[in-house]
Amino acid sequence: MLTPGIKGTASVTVTAANTAAAMGSGELEVFATPALAALVEQACWQSVAPELDPGCGTVGSRLELDHTAPTPVGLTVRCRCTLTAVEGRKLTFEAVMEDGCGPVGRAIHERFIIQNERFQHKADAKKQAQ
């Protein structure tokens, strides 16, 4: 059973591939906001994955993200997250992100516990409905 207080981390080095210019979210060679969002999701899902029943996972449903400072190519961005609430299948996390020079963002992220096979089947069914 999941309880608040579970912590997790994830990090990524800024490269040409995850800049705003490369990801289409801007023109500059700085860490892209979509890449920051993906880092938050990674830290959060990985933090609770070992605690889930076999065949279960989590999917993101909401992300409130503040990207407060730029990070240039070559630096590493680290995300630290904490599970702050468990309401049935809904999990709420708080996250802070920083590079070697200081804070670069913060987030509140919600995820839902799902049965992986059932969820994938539901998604795949959309292709047949077209």
DAGIRA-V475499 format. One record per residue. N is the residue number from 1. RES is the residue in one letter. PHI is phi in degrees with one decimal (none if undefined). OMEGA is omega as a letter, one per 30 degrees, with the letter a starting at -180 (999 if undefined). Layout:
# DAGIRA-V475499
N,RES,PHI,OMEGA + N,RES,PHI,OMEGA
This chain:
# DAGIRA-V475499
1,M,none,a + 2,L,-79.7,l + 3,T,-132.6,l + 4,P,-55.4,l + 5,G,112.3,l + 6,I,-62.8,a + 7,K,-117.3,l + 8,G,-151.7,l + 9,T,-143.0,l + 10,A,-154.1,l + 11,S,-144.9,l + 12,V,-150.3,l + 13,T,-88.7,l + 14,V,-74.6,l + 15,T,-126.9,l + 16,A,-58.8,a + 17,A,-72.6,a + 18,N,-114.5,l + 19,T,-85.7,l + 20,A,-59.6,a + 21,A,-62.7,a + 22,A,-73.8,a + 23,M,-91.6,l + 24,G,79.4,a + 25,S,-103.4,l + 26,G,168.8,a + 27,E,-110.8,a + 28,L,-95.2,l + 29,E,-90.3,l + 30,V,-129.9,a + 31,F,-55.5,a + 32,A,-76.6,l + 33,T,-59.9,l + 34,P,-60.9,l + 35,A,-70.5,l + 36,L,-64.9,l + 37,A,-61.2,l + 38,A,-64.3,l + 39,L,-65.4,l + 40,V,-60.6,l + 41,E,-59.7,a + 42,Q,-60.5,a + 43,A,-60.3,a + 44,C,-69.6,a + 45,W,-67.1,a + 46,Q,-68.7,a + 47,S,-66.7,a + 48,V,-103.7,a + 49,A,-52.0,a + 50,P,-66.0,a + 51,E,-92.8,a + 52,L,-85.0,l + 53,D,-64.6,l + 54,P,-55.2,l + 55,G,84.6,l + 56,C,-106.0,l + 57,G,-149.1,l + 58,T,-133.5,l + 59,V,-129.1,l + 60,G,-73.3,l + 61,S,-126.8,a + 62,R,-157.2,l + 63,L,-143.9,l + 64,E,-107.2,a + 65,L,-124.2,l + 66,D,-112.2,l + 67,H,-103.3,a + 68,T,-102.9,a + 69,A,-154.9,a + 70,P,-79.7,l + 71,T,-129.2,a + 72,P,-79.7,l + 73,V,-55.4,l + 74,G,105.7,l + 75,L,-85.0,l + 76,T,-107.4,l + 77,V,-104.2,a + 78,R,-118.6,l + 79,C,-115.3,l + 80,R,-116.2,a + 81,C,-126.3,l + 82,T,-135.9,l + 83,L,-73.0,a + 84,T,-105.8,a + 85,A,-154.3,l + 86,V,-128.4,l + 87,E,-126.4,a + 88,G,63.7,l + 89,R,-87.3,a + 90,K,-87.9,l + 91,L,-115.8,l + 92,T,-118.6,a + 93,F,-122.3,l + 94,E,-114.0,a + 95,A,-137.8,l + 96,V,-128.8,a + 97,M,-124.0,l + 98,E,-149.3,l + 99,D,-113.0,a + 100,G,-65.0,a + 101,C,-105.9,l + 102,G,142.6,a + 103,P,-65.0,l + 104,V,-127.2,l + 105,G,175.5,l + 106,R,-151.2,a + 107,A,-155.3,l + 108,I,-119.4,a + 109,H,-131.3,l + 110,E,-111.8,l + 111,R,-133.7,l + 112,F,-119.3,l + 113,I,-75.5,a + 114,I,-134.7,l + 115,Q,-90.7,a + 116,N,-54.6,a + 117,E,-64.5,l + 118,R,-63.9,l + 119,F,-64.8,l + 120,Q,-63.0,l + 121,H,-61.4,l + 122,K,-61.3,l + 123,A,-66.2,a + 124,D,-64.4,l + 125,A,-63.2,l + 126,K,-63.6,l + 127,K,-65.3,a + 128,Q,-76.4,a + 129,A,-78.9,a + 130,Q,-75.5,999
